[in-house]
Every structure is written in structure tokens, then in C-alpha cells.
Amino acid sequence: MKYPRKLSSGANNTVIVLSDTEVGKLYVGDTRSEIGSEAEKMQFANRINNLVAKFIRLDFNETIQAEMLVMERIYPIDFRSYEVEIRELWFDVFVDEITALHTAGFVHRDLKRPSNIQGLAFDNILLTQTGLRLIDVGISALRSQVGDKIFDKYIEIEINEIEEFRTYFLNR
């Protein structure tokens, strides 16, 4: 379906522009994640730090008959226009913030997309004027929801992805 003011599309959802400060992730048909669960995980991460895009509200778009997870609009910038030394600082802050999320019981689980899912590797990590930010918490997990054993496995995978991201971010 063609949506007005489409910003991006992932494997299961489309994001549309609502205003200069808000976007809406559309939930139509069957998706990988449930809107309430994604909102809960986003709010959890927002209470820890500013790494994950800010949750604003849940809403319904009458025009296109879609549930929406409304969040802040992020304006990404190209990291390749900044010196490696600056990128190293941003990366160090990113690691500190993602470690704080892990310690609190949140894991993103989609830093590096699997090769069979559309999109580019690491396209859920955006550089903004305030540093690196994460979007799309659809398949993220909370320790309280999945238990220690599964959560720890997710963390192990994510730590490896962070190291891959470091190479990508600093050497590209």
C-alpha cells in the first residue's frame, strides 16, 4: 500500500512523517511485533537513557485505518563527514549507553540485520546531532519477559554486533 509522507519501510512496518517532530510506525495486518509490547519496551529504554528513539504515544490514523506507535522524528546525518577521532568518542558513548540498557534489562536485538531481511546492516543505528541513536525496538527484549538464560544469549550476540559496528563505523 502507498502511504502519505512515507519515511521508511522495514520488513513488517512502514514509518510515516506526522510533523517536523513526530513520526508514526504503522501497524496494519500481521507484523513481527505487537504495538503495545513495542511501546512498553521503548518506554522502558527511554527511562534508562536517550539512546532509543523517544516514545510519544499510541494513536490511530483514521485516514489510512492504521494503529500507530508515535515517536520522535530523528534527523540522521552521515557519519563519514566526521573525523575518526570524533566517531571514536561517539562510539564510546554509544557503548556506555547500550551497556546501561543491558544492565537495566533491555536488549535491542536488531543492531545488525540478518542477511535475509531487507535493509542495510546497522541501519537501526543513526548518527544525530546529539550522537548515536537506536530506532526500531520491535524485536527487542526485556529480561523480565524472556528470563536470564535467553536474555544473556541475546546480550552475547549483541556484544558481537557492537564490535562489528565499531569496525563499520570507524573504518568506513
N, C-alpha and C positions, 0 to 999 in steps of 0.2 A: 504494500500500500504506500502511496505517496503521502507524506505528511508535510504540513506547512512549517517553514522555518527549521527544517531538519538540520541538525548539527553533526550527528554521527550515528552510526548503527553498529551494534555488536552482533554476536552470534544469535541473540534472542530478543534484544530490545533496541529501540530507537530513542535517541535523545533529541528533543526539540528545544529551540530557544523560546522562552516565555517573555523575557525582558533583558535589559542590559545586565541585570544582576542574578537572574534565575534561569534555570533550565529544568525541563521535565523529562524524566525517564519514563517512557510509556510501557504500560503492561496491558497487552492485548493478546488474547489467546493463551496458549501454553508457553511458559517461559521456564528457564532453569531455576529461577528463584521466585519466591513469593514476596510480594511487595511489603508486607508487614515485617517479615523476617529481615529483609534488606534494610528497611528503615531502622529496625531495632539495632542491627549491627553497626550501621552508620552513626547512630546516636551514641552508642557505646564508645566507638572510636573517637568521636568528637569530644566526649567528656575527658579523654586522656590528653590529647594534644590536637594540633591543627593539621596533621598530616593528611587525613582523609577529607575529601570534599565535604562541606558543611550541609547537613540535613536541614531543610527548612520546614516542609510539611508534606502530608499526603493530600492529594486532590483528585478531582475527576474532571476531565476535559469533555464538556458536553458536545462540542463541535465534532470531535473525532471519536467520541464514545470510548475513552480510554482512561484507566486509572493511571495516576502519575505520582512518581516519587519526585518531589520538587527539591532541588538542591541549588547551591550557589553556582553561578556561572564562572568557570575558570578560563582565563585567557592564557594559553601556553605560549612560551617563547622558545626559540631554537637555542639549545644549549651549546651548539657548535660555534656560536658567535662569542663565547666567553672563554677566557684563558683556562687552561687545565688547572692551574692553582686555585682559581675560584671554584671550578667544578669540584675539586677535591674537598673544599670546605663545605659546599652544598651536600656532597655525598656523606661526609662525616655527620652532619646534622641529620640527614635522612636516616642513617644507621641508628643514631641515638633515638630518634623519634619512633622508628619501627621497632626497636628493642623495647621501648617503653610500652608500645601496644602489645607486643608479645608477652611482656611481664604482667600486664594487666589482664591478659586472657583473650586477645584478639589476634587473628592471623588473616592476612589478605587473601592468600591462595591463588592469586592470578597476576603476579608481577610479570612473569614471562609466560606468554600464551603458549599452549601446546601447539605443535606444528599443524595440527588438523583443524584448528579454529581460525577463522578469518581475522585479519588484523596483523599488525606488526608486533614483534617481540618488544616487550616493555612499553607498549602504548597505553598502559594504565598508570604510568609514572610520568607526570608532566612537570616541566620546569615553569615556574611562575615568577613574578616579581618578588615574591616572598620566599622562594626556594622550591624544593621538590614537593610535589603533592601527589596523592593517590586518588584515583577515581575507580568506580565500578567495584563495589563490595558484594556483588551478587552471590559469589560462591565463597565468600569469606566465612570464617567460623569463629565461634566463641568457645573457649574452654568449657564453660558451663553447659554448652549444648552438646558437645561431642565427647567429653571426657578427656582425661590426661593422656592416655595412650595414643589416641588418634590425633589429638592436638599436638603432641610432641612430634609425631611423624610429619604433620603439616609444617611445623616450625623448621624441622630438619631440611625439608625440601625448600622452604622459603629462604633459609640462610644460604643455600647453594645458589638460588636465583639471585640473591643480593650480590654475591660475589661475581656472578656473570654480568649483572647490571653494572657493577663497578667498572669492569673491563670495557663494556659497551660505552658507558657514559664518559669515561676518562680518555679513551683512546680513539674515539670516532672523530 
